Amino acid sequence: MSGSNGRSLGRRTFVLGSAAAAGTAALAGPLATSASAASFGWSDDGSNYVVDTGASLVFKVSKTNGDLTSLAYKGTEYQGYGGKNSHVESGLGTSTVTIAQSGSTILISVAYGTLKHYYAARSGENNVYLWTNKADDSVTATRYIARVQAGLFLNDEPDSYTYAPTVIESADIFEKSDGQTRAKHYSKLRVMDYNYIGWTTGSVGLWIVRSNHEKASGGPFYRSLLRHQSADGGGLYEILYYGENQTESERFGLQGPYVIAFTDGGAPSSSLYAGTLTTSWADSLGISGYVSASGRGRVAGVGISGRDTAYAYTVGLANSGAQYWGSARSSDGYFSIAGVLPGAYTLTVFKGELAVYTGSVTVTAGATTTLNTIAIASSNDPSNASAIWRINNWDGTPSGFKNADLMTYAHPSDVRASSWTGNVVIGSGTETSSFPCYLWKDVNSGIIVYFKLTAAQAAAAHTLRIGVTTAYANGRPQVVVNDTWTSAVPAAPTQPSTRSLTVGSYRGNNNTFTYSVPASAWLTDTSSYNTLKIYVASGSGTTSFLSAGTSIDAIDLLA
């Protein structure tokens, strides 16, 4: 399997489609179609609408509840595990299901209360196009689960594989006999990092190509369920709203298309990706909430000045009704975000995942809003402040700290994790790599940072800053200097109320805690090390890795 996102185990491979690797899709060949689409059409077997795409795919949708009850590719049934169908949420219940054909397109419409869901097929394509319009919170969350039979894509490599025998947290995180952990939450990827997810045997590929997530919540850096495997089979997810570690209120409206795609083993066609997919053929289908390309606008920025070129920059647009994002060009910061619904948006520029600029922009249908060069003020990037010492750089993530990368696809108790304890010496050259990415009240609270000051530095008061990216159970840092000066317990900032640090996500609301340390707190002996002890303060949480905790972005002592 080509590309850096494939992981092989024998002849079967699990693949996550990276947005960064989108150009490799051509290596997998074009979208599989048949030489003739003469069999394209639909029938009614009494319980289901049966759609023959005229290629190699035949699928069935229940006339009772809108479940996808069969997904047969080249004569092999892929749908179903544990006696369950593929569907919105865990199944909608009794619904109104109708079907219509318009030329080379068949559309199945499912109405369940205020929620509307759609399946579409195109003549000669091995794809099922899906849309979901959630008008309110009468359905708890919004996701689509494609359930796949056991044994077809068996692979023990993904960290979401849940054959592991021992449950270690909340009935959804498992430990294998070798001490490695598995959970359906673990994927490594943010929404902006992938275009598709799925599996391949080398001769058959089954994928979900994600939508643009314009009506989802959490922004470009959000992490959520993507897939899992168990003894009963596998599940591929399109998560349109998920409450775990969520930073935003739920948005409502039509989301899609997202696509269930079969291939002859390669990646799905890049023409299906959210940033390139055009659905002019869907303009006249009458899908509730559908807005065609002509009813959308574009935002383009000629550049961004004041960037730290060592970091990637992302531009996000958001309001209460929609969200979008795009990458800034590394050479000059140029960006372009197309397909945006008309309206007024907050525009945010992120250095890594840290907001360093906020403005506003208005989008008009059929037009491009062009912005002059955006200047990031030096004071908006905390890395520009002069510091006596700094552990890690400010980018809104714990990247670089001990165990940071592992924590996006493993539990903190995983055998692969380095010790969560251990103190840090400024000037050692290993300050960042030896400092743990997460601190918990019941695990490693009280970690010590050792540092020396010159006579002039010790004679003055200084500001200590600790940046965090999220917190669990209101965990926040309280500091003690030289065992003589103790800070007040800071107020808890707004953070998600659910699990975060144990389910593969450090993404919350970035916050900087500042502490004004008086000169009297420092040692006057310049040959001795000052000590900074960082504790986790909170009256919430339970024990161990579910005690109150926080994720660290950077720590520095300003000059």
VOGU-3710 file (C-alpha; in Angstrom, 3 decimals, decimal comma):
1> msgsngrslg> 0,000/0,000/0,000  1,438/3,347/-0,972  1,507/6,388/1,265  2,610/7,019/4,803  -0,853/6,476/6,289  -1,117/2,733/5,610  -0,245/0,217/8,274  0,196/-3,350/7,080  -0,428/-6,611/8,830  -0,125/-9,393/6,295
11> rrtfvlgsaa> -2,343/-8,691/3,319  -4,817/-6,473/5,110  -4,254/-2,799/5,708  -5,989/-0,111/7,710  -5,779/3,353/6,244  -6,487/6,894/7,353  -6,590/9,316/4,449  -4,529/12,367/5,280  -5,410/15,733/3,821  -1,697/16,375/3,549
21> aagtaalagp> -1,301/13,224/1,458  -4,245/13,894/-0,829  -1,968/14,048/-3,832  -1,150/10,363/-3,432  -4,730/9,381/-4,241  -3,928/9,247/-7,935  -1,612/6,314/-7,220  -4,606/4,248/-6,236  -6,313/4,676/-9,590  -9,594/6,325/-10,531
31> latsasaasf> -12,977/5,693/-8,999  -14,062/2,183/-9,877  -16,963/2,108/-12,372  -18,418/-0,494/-14,648  -18,134/-0,515/-18,413  -21,905/-0,431/-18,598  -24,496/1,032/-16,273  -27,373/-0,811/-17,909  -28,476/-2,361/-14,601  -28,807/1,011/-12,835
41> gwsddgsnyv> -32,129/1,341/-11,051  -34,131/0,431/-7,989  -36,690/-2,089/-6,831  -38,841/-2,823/-3,788  -38,416/-6,183/-2,063  -41,247/-5,449/0,377  -39,044/-4,472/3,318  -36,331/-2,462/1,588  -35,638/-0,242/-1,342  -32,945/-2,023/-3,344
51> vdtgaslvfk> -30,589/0,178/-5,361  -28,322/-1,210/-8,085  -25,710/1,420/-8,931  -24,987/-0,157/-12,289  -21,386/-0,673/-11,191  -20,388/-3,329/-8,628  -22,459/-2,059/-5,701  -26,000/-2,941/-4,652  -27,391/-1,567/-1,401  -30,666/-1,756/0,490
61> vsktngdlts> -32,403/0,780/2,716  -35,152/-0,230/5,144  -38,565/1,197/4,266  -39,387/1,186/7,983  -36,567/3,129/9,630  -34,082/4,223/6,952  -31,314/1,870/8,082  -28,815/0,678/5,502  -29,539/-3,051/5,685  -27,283/-4,361/2,921
71> laykgteyqg> -24,072/-3,203/1,250  -23,015/-5,761/-1,346  -19,909/-5,118/-3,440  -19,002/-7,552/-6,198  -21,394/-10,037/-4,666  -19,931/-9,934/-1,151  -22,066/-8,595/1,714  -20,160/-6,086/3,840  -22,922/-4,551/5,925  -23,641/-5,519/9,476
81> yggknshves> -22,118/-6,738/12,711  -23,673/-7,885/15,923  -27,078/-7,999/14,245  -27,011/-4,229/13,695  -27,509/-2,186/10,552  -25,698/0,923/9,357  -27,564/4,074/10,311  -27,763/7,537/11,803  -26,952/7,420/15,519  -27,929/3,953/16,782
91> glgtstvtia> -30,952/3,835/14,502  -33,756/6,331/14,124  -36,811/4,197/14,706  -39,975/4,279/12,633  -39,543/6,819/9,847  -41,104/7,930/6,593  -38,928/6,565/3,789  -39,420/7,459/0,127  -37,487/6,928/-3,090  -37,265/8,789/-6,391
101> qsgstilisv> -35,192/8,542/-9,533  -34,139/11,499/-11,643  -32,128/10,445/-14,668  -28,804/9,042/-13,477  -29,500/9,733/-9,779  -31,579/7,815/-7,241  -32,451/9,552/-3,956  -33,851/7,863/-0,855  -35,295/10,296/1,706  -35,749/9,444/5,387
111> aygtlkhyya> -37,821/11,637/7,703  -37,712/11,038/11,447  -39,432/13,844/13,333  -37,472/16,987/12,561  -34,443/15,029/11,306  -34,053/14,293/7,609  -31,513/11,912/6,130  -30,705/11,063/2,534  -28,974/8,351/0,488  -28,099/8,964/-3,155
121> arsgennvyl> -26,651/6,753/-5,881  -25,189/7,759/-9,213  -25,265/5,532/-12,252  -22,012/3,634/-12,687  -20,454/4,628/-9,354  -19,554/2,407/-6,401  -20,540/5,142/-3,947  -23,385/5,941/-1,577  -23,742/9,696/-1,014  -25,284/10,729/2,311
131> wtnkaddsvt> -26,670/13,920/3,830  -28,076/14,461/7,326  -30,157/17,479/8,320  -30,580/17,810/12,051  -32,879/20,711/12,862  -32,753/20,542/16,668  -31,544/18,459/19,603  -34,384/15,939/19,526  -31,755/13,431/18,379  -28,971/13,392/20,965
141> atryiarvqa> -25,872/13,407/18,772  -25,293/13,250/15,050  -23,215/10,514/13,545  -23,466/7,919/10,849  -22,079/4,442/11,532  -21,235/2,116/8,673  -21,171/-1,285/10,319  -18,986/-3,889/8,630  -19,010/-7,657/9,074  -16,271/-9,335/11,059
151> glflndepds> -13,273/-10,852/9,323  -13,381/-8,829/6,114  -10,791/-6,262/7,150  -9,352/-7,795/10,327  -6,301/-5,867/11,517  -4,734/-5,660/14,978  -2,581/-2,657/14,151  -4,955/0,329/14,602  -5,126/1,658/18,116  -8,907/1,645/17,853
161> ytyaptvies> -8,935/-2,152/17,684  -10,957/-3,369/20,667  -10,277/-7,081/20,897  -8,238/-6,302/24,014  -9,520/-8,359/26,940  -9,289/-5,972/29,908  -11,528/-2,939/30,381  -9,614/-0,197/32,176  -11,925/2,820/31,866  -15,633/3,502/31,336
171> adifeksdgq> -16,281/0,261/29,412  -14,737/1,756/26,268  -10,966/1,730/26,867  -9,151/-1,594/26,866  -5,754/-3,025/27,705  -4,107/-5,875/25,836  -2,004/-8,535/27,516  1,173/-6,738/26,411  0,111/-3,546/28,228  -0,842/-1,565/25,130
181> trakhysklr> -4,203/0,196/25,221  -6,984/0,401/22,648  -10,163/2,452/22,306  -12,504/3,580/19,584  -11,536/7,144/20,547  -7,919/6,800/19,458  -7,033/7,945/15,935  -4,155/10,461/16,159  -6,029/12,732/13,758  -7,767/16,073/13,919
191> vmdynyigwt> -10,639/16,755/11,511  -8,400/18,807/9,251  -5,862/15,973/8,972  -7,897/13,475/6,975  -10,222/13,259/3,980  -11,270/9,649/4,362  -11,021/6,705/6,711  -11,443/3,029/6,111  -9,882/-0,326/5,358  -8,399/-2,188/2,421
201> tgsvglwivr> -7,431/-5,783/1,704  -5,377/-4,700/-1,276  -8,110/-5,768/-3,680  -11,125/-4,196/-1,971  -11,254/-0,874/-0,186  -14,163/0,383/1,924  -14,088/4,014/2,997  -16,065/6,873/4,430  -15,096/10,155/2,806  -15,898/12,926/5,250
211> snhekasggp> -18,033/15,982/4,549  -16,746/19,532/4,982  -18,185/19,569/8,551  -19,624/23,046/8,051  -22,444/22,340/10,493  -20,291/20,344/12,906  -18,658/21,847/16,000  -15,190/21,989/17,475  -13,225/23,554/14,625  -10,373/22,179/12,516
221> fyrsllrhqs> -8,456/20,696/15,453  -11,291/18,647/16,910  -10,698/14,926/17,485  -13,493/12,399/17,561  -14,425/8,801/16,814  -13,356/7,627/13,360  -13,499/3,842/13,413  -13,232/0,772/15,563  -12,897/-2,971/15,258  -14,051/-5,669/17,618
231> adggglyeil> -14,746/-9,381/17,576  -18,175/-8,637/16,080  -16,906/-6,534/13,182  -15,954/-2,961/12,476  -17,463/0,504/12,420  -16,595/3,527/10,295  -17,929/6,862/11,539  -18,840/10,223/10,155  -19,200/12,272/13,328  -21,235/15,389/12,646
241> yygenqtese> -21,677/16,361/16,279  -20,113/14,688/19,283  -20,291/16,014/22,808  -17,093/14,523/24,238  -14,417/17,164/24,863  -16,490/19,582/22,804  -15,623/23,301/22,895  -18,615/24,674/21,003  -22,378/24,587/21,055  -24,050/22,284/18,589
251> rfglqgpyvi> -24,821/23,646/15,146  -27,906/22,569/13,247  -28,687/22,167/9,567  -27,732/20,041/6,590  -24,400/18,265/6,626  -22,973/16,474/3,632  -22,433/14,960/1,326  -20,265/12,359/2,975  -19,666/9,206/1,009  -19,453/5,462/1,555
261> aftdggapss> -17,065/4,458/-1,217  -15,837/1,107/-2,498  -12,668/0,779/-4,578  -10,524/-1,993/-5,991  -8,224/-1,626/-3,001  -6,826/1,866/-3,461  -7,757/5,150/-1,840  -11,084/6,727/-2,800  -11,005/9,176/-5,676  -9,765/12,641/-4,680
271> slyagtltts> -12,776/14,048/-6,562  -14,851/12,992/-3,545  -12,878/14,960/-0,961  -14,697/17,702/0,915  -12,564/20,443/-0,593  -13,029/19,279/-4,186  -16,386/17,505/-4,328  -18,956/19,252/-6,505  -22,516/18,025/-6,448  -24,239/20,073/-9,132
281> wadslgisgy> -26,195/16,917/-9,905  -27,775/17,264/-6,436  -28,910/20,868/-6,912  -32,395/19,923/-8,088  -33,050/16,917/-5,843  -34,999/18,858/-3,214  -32,741/17,985/-0,284  -33,843/19,943/2,779  -31,375/22,717/3,637  -29,276/22,190/0,516
291> vsasgrgrva> -27,357/25,234/-0,733  -25,760/24,988/-4,159  -22,351/26,367/-5,087  -23,962/29,473/-6,556  -25,445/30,303/-3,160  -22,054/30,278/-1,459  -19,073/32,624/-1,331  -15,334/32,596/-0,820  -12,843/34,342/1,469  -9,287/34,941/0,243
301> gvgisgrdta> -6,403/36,607/2,059  -3,391/37,944/0,198  -1,088/37,111/3,092  -0,316/37,046/6,805  2,606/38,975/8,228  4,203/38,496/11,630  4,221/34,697/11,322  6,753/32,367/12,877  7,716/30,385/9,778  8,619/27,361/11,892
311> yaytvglans> 4,890/26,747/12,350  1,910/25,967/10,142  -0,871/28,561/10,235  -4,572/27,857/9,841  -7,351/30,360/9,189  -10,756/29,549/10,623  -14,191/31,044/10,013  -16,980/30,461/12,498  -20,359/31,721/13,581  -23,283/30,072/15,345
321> gaqywgsars> -24,443/28,439/12,126  -21,322/27,223/10,324  -17,565/26,679/10,461  -14,794/26,504/7,837  -11,024/26,550/7,708  -8,084/26,616/5,369  -4,298/26,396/5,536  -2,176/29,501/5,071  0,567/29,155/2,455  3,927/28,731/4,144
331> sdgyfsiagv> 5,723/31,220/1,892  3,500/34,256/2,460  0,370/33,295/4,401  -2,015/33,396/1,426  -5,254/31,505/2,065  -8,501/30,752/0,293  -11,658/29,283/1,827  -14,414/28,443/-0,642  -17,961/27,104/-0,374  -18,875/29,362/2,561
341> lpgaytltvf> -22,505/30,072/3,402  -23,366/33,807/3,313  -23,108/35,667/6,619  -20,843/37,380/9,114  -18,028/35,287/10,586  -15,322/35,562/13,180  -11,990/35,015/11,432  -9,228/33,493/13,550  -5,612/32,915/12,608  -3,962/30,027/14,454
351> kgelavytgs> -0,233/29,504/14,926  -0,291/25,749/15,277  -3,477/25,587/17,354  -3,007/28,858/19,232  -5,188/31,814/18,223  -2,906/34,784/17,466  -5,306/36,997/15,526  -9,077/37,540/15,570  -11,102/39,660/13,177  -14,368/39,562/11,272
361> vtvtagattt> -15,423/39,005/7,689  -18,696/39,025/5,767  -19,365/36,499/3,023  -21,720/37,118/0,124  -23,205/34,484/-2,157  -21,492/34,238/-5,524  -18,661/36,580/-4,542  -15,134/36,509/-3,153  -14,311/38,614/-0,122  -10,660/39,574/-0,521
371> lntiaiassn> -8,706/40,620/2,555  -5,549/42,666/2,631  -2,503/41,342/4,450  -3,376/40,345/8,022  -0,749/41,582/10,466  -0,221/39,525/13,618  0,838/41,903/16,359  4,009/40,839/18,145  2,183/40,946/21,475  -0,397/38,425/20,233
381> dpsnasaiwr> 2,192/35,656/20,058  3,372/34,839/23,588  6,583/33,377/22,149  7,740/36,903/21,350  7,923/37,925/25,009  11,462/38,049/26,410  11,954/35,195/28,855  14,634/34,183/31,328  13,747/30,599/30,477  11,024/28,833/28,555
391> innwdgtpsg> 9,919/25,219/28,434  8,448/24,400/25,031  7,244/27,062/22,619  3,738/28,479/22,490  1,648/26,857/19,775  -1,555/25,783/21,517  -0,542/22,113/21,787  1,540/19,959/24,161  3,649/18,795/21,212  7,278/18,279/22,240
401> fknadlmtya> 6,500/17,408/25,847  7,003/13,890/27,158  4,342/11,442/25,887  2,543/14,133/23,876  2,356/12,271/20,575  1,410/8,969/22,197  -1,533/10,532/24,015  -3,450/11,057/20,777  -3,740/7,303/20,334  -3,253/5,680/23,730
411> hpsdvrassw> -4,325/5,807/27,352  -1,907/7,409/29,844  -1,455/4,015/31,525  -0,164/2,483/28,282  3,080/0,533/28,606  4,556/2,647/25,814  4,311/5,810/27,926  7,395/7,124/29,698  7,144/7,803/33,422  4,755/10,624/34,212
421> tgnvvigsgt> 6,981/11,762/37,069  10,468/13,225/37,008  11,761/16,715/37,595  13,229/19,209/35,120  16,441/21,239/35,166  16,601/24,431/33,101  19,757/24,417/31,011  19,928/20,632/30,757  18,877/20,660/27,127  16,053/18,220/27,861
431> etssfpcylw> 13,661/20,607/29,569  10,809/20,033/27,133  11,258/16,339/26,369  11,458/15,456/30,061  8,452/17,536/31,146  5,185/15,526/31,007  2,541/16,781/28,609  -0,210/16,221/31,197  -0,376/16,844/34,939  -2,880/15,143/37,261
441> kdvnsgiivy> -3,662/15,786/40,882  -3,367/12,086/41,740  -0,458/11,141/39,445  2,307/13,746/39,161  1,172/16,913/40,901  4,102/18,763/42,442  6,597/18,280/39,629  9,688/20,443/40,210  11,484/22,767/37,811  15,029/23,717/38,907
451> fkltaaqaaa> 16,589/26,943/37,608  19,244/29,516/38,476  18,989/33,320/38,387  21,607/36,007/38,123  21,892/38,535/40,910  20,047/41,111/38,833  17,257/38,682/37,990  16,890/37,601/41,611  16,552/41,205/42,694  13,354/41,756/40,672
461> ahtlrigvtt> 9,816/40,467/40,571  8,934/38,348/37,547  5,843/37,002/35,827  5,510/33,249/35,488  3,219/31,982/32,731  1,748/28,507/32,310  -0,262/27,836/29,157  -2,764/24,996/29,067  -4,762/23,524/26,201  -7,540/21,806/28,140
471> ayangrpqvv> -8,381/20,569/31,616  -10,330/17,723/33,133  -12,447/18,206/36,275  -11,342/21,862/36,573  -7,699/20,977/37,073  -5,482/24,083/37,015  -1,938/24,862/38,134  -1,027/26,310/41,514  2,664/27,051/42,042  5,104/27,159/44,969
481> vndtwtsavp> 8,499/28,902/44,652  11,366/27,779/46,887  8,875/26,371/49,385  8,317/29,906/50,683  5,955/31,601/48,246  2,658/30,015/47,195  0,343/31,395/44,561  -3,367/31,695/45,003  -5,475/28,987/43,385  -6,487/30,523/40,045
491> aaptqpstrs> -10,058/30,532/38,849  -10,945/27,623/36,581  -11,369/28,696/32,950  -14,156/27,332/30,797  -13,234/23,884/29,543  -15,155/20,830/28,273  -16,845/18,944/31,092  -16,272/15,459/29,701  -13,218/13,213/29,511  -10,350/14,520/27,417
501> ltvgsyrgnn> -6,859/13,490/28,539  -7,693/9,777/28,540  -9,583/9,658/25,234  -6,886/10,908/22,899  -7,591/14,640/22,970  -5,761/17,627/24,440  -7,957/20,059/22,491  -9,972/22,333/24,738  -9,853/26,078/25,267  -6,332/27,457/25,384
511> ntftysvpas> -5,738/29,503/28,509  -2,715/31,243/30,009  -2,286/31,410/33,779  -0,041/34,209/35,020  1,598/34,469/38,447  3,298/37,603/39,758  6,222/36,267/41,787  7,802/38,865/44,119  11,562/39,371/44,331  11,480/38,122/47,901
521> awltdtssyn> 10,641/34,626/46,627  13,968/34,143/44,807  17,206/32,790/46,236  19,955/35,399/46,451  22,686/32,776/46,160  23,209/32,675/42,378  24,999/29,319/42,591  21,913/27,604/43,988  18,921/26,316/42,101  15,549/27,932/42,644
531> tlkiyvasgs> 12,663/25,482/42,711  9,288/25,859/41,076  6,750/23,246/42,126  3,645/22,936/39,964  0,614/21,391/41,605  -2,821/20,593/40,203  -5,568/22,268/42,191  -9,193/21,140/42,063  -11,828/19,673/44,301  -13,239/17,566/41,464
541> gttsflsagt> -12,277/14,365/39,697  -11,754/10,893/41,078  -8,440/9,039/41,195  -5,424/8,254/39,063  -5,800/9,395/35,445  -9,383/10,481/36,082  -8,310/12,825/38,843  -8,290/16,515/37,991  -5,736/17,183/35,307  -4,539/19,567/32,638
551> sidaidlla> -2,587/19,583/29,382  0,413/21,929/29,107  1,265/24,177/26,159  4,304/26,084/27,468  5,842/27,433/30,679  8,096/30,472/30,962  9,528/32,998/33,383  9,534/36,440/31,837  12,495/38,753/32,067
//
